[in-house]
Amino acid sequence: MYRFLLTPRWLGFHLLVLALIPAFLFLGRWQWGRYEERSAASTLITANLAERPIPLDRIDAAGAAVPEAHRYRPVTATGRYDETHQLLVRRRTQNSQVGYYVVTPLVTSGGAVLVNRGWIPVGTNPDAPEHVPAPPTGEVSVTGRLRPAETEDSTGLRNRPDLPAGQVLLVNTADIGRGLPYRLYGGFVELTAQTPQGGPAPEPVPAPDVGEGGGLNLAYAIQWWLFIGVAVGGWVTLIRREARDLQDEGSDPVEPDGTVQPVRPGSPEANRTT
């Protein structure tokens, strides 16, 4: 009855199922890895955001690199803004609108740190905003979230050399520092508070949304693994259905090459059909 399993059509179906099982297993493992990665990042960021601000020079230094363990850690710094070397970071979206981040160096006793003072919308001219609020003058104390320098790999953005003067696509401290008369700290700060506040200011950058910590990836992983059971269950169900149909219809036996062997009178097959 089950010789039909050796026909070309069914052999192709067997191969398809055998190929789907490792594919679904791999996709589930990949989503599980993403879940673990995002959950770890979410836990780290949540914990760092809840910490009390500490002086910047305790976890960063001029020419250094910010470890991932200190990402979004609240820090404080005191110095004077250098508006002459202020930069606009293009293609930054906030409030569902494209605009710029306003990044101004804050010169301190231990070097200078780039401070993302906030976001401003794009103007009628797509290559320039209507107005850039000036930073406070004199000595300023800032508090903000420490961020590692941005790179093409970490942001997915590709740098361009043909931008208008004073504009960049990435807050890459190493690249920006080459054009400054002082050394830069390895990371940059997203401003959350400053004293004195000064006049009109860019709109603050919101805290990162840690989301569900990879919960969606976990659901996808389970989904792919359930597909393995669906594939195997469907394979078994189709085999049983085909065998039952052949038995109910009294079909002629099917040879492995797909041909049908006629039933001879007086044969056991013929007797079963009568």
Stockholm file with secondary structure:
# STOCKHOLM 1.0

chainA/1-274         MYRFLLTPRWLGFHLLVLALIPAFLFLGRWQWGRYEERSAASTLITANLAERPIPLDRIDAAGAAVPEAHRYRPVTATGRYDETHQLLVRRRTQNSQVGYYVVTPLVTSGGAVLVNRGWIPVGTNPDAPEHVPAPPTGEVSVTGRLRPAETEDSTGLRNRPDLPAGQVLLVNTADIGRGLPYRLYGGFVELTAQTPQGGPAPEPVPAPDVGEGGGLNLAYAIQWWLFIGVAVGGWVTLIRREARDLQDEGSDPVEPDGTVQPVRPGSPEANRTT
#=GR chainA/1-274 SS CGGGGGSHHHHHHHHHHHHHHHHHHHHHHHHHHHHHHHHHHHHHHHHHHTSCCEEGGGTCCBTCCCCGGGTTCEEEEEEEECGGGCEEEEEEEETTEEEEEEEEEEEETTEEEEEEEEEEECCSSTTSCSCCCCCCCSEEEEEEEEECCCCHHHHCCCCCSCCCTTEESSCCHHHHHTTSSSCEEEEEEEEEEEESCCSSCCBCCCCCCCTTTTHHHHHHHHHHHHHHHHHHHHHHHHHHHHHHHHHHHTCCCBCTTSCBCCCCTTSHHHHHHC
#=GC SS_cons         CGGGGGSHHHHHHHHHHHHHHHHHHHHHHHHHHHHHHHHHHHHHHHHHHTSCCEEGGGTCCBTCCCCGGGTTCEEEEEEEECGGGCEEEEEEEETTEEEEEEEEEEEETTEEEEEEEEEEECCSSTTSCSCCCCCCCSEEEEEEEEECCCCHHHHCCCCCSCCCTTEESSCCHHHHHTTSSSCEEEEEEEEEEEESCCSSCCBCCCCCCCTTTTHHHHHHHHHHHHHHHHHHHHHHHHHHHHHHHHHHHTCCCBCTTSCBCCCCTTSHHHHHHC
//
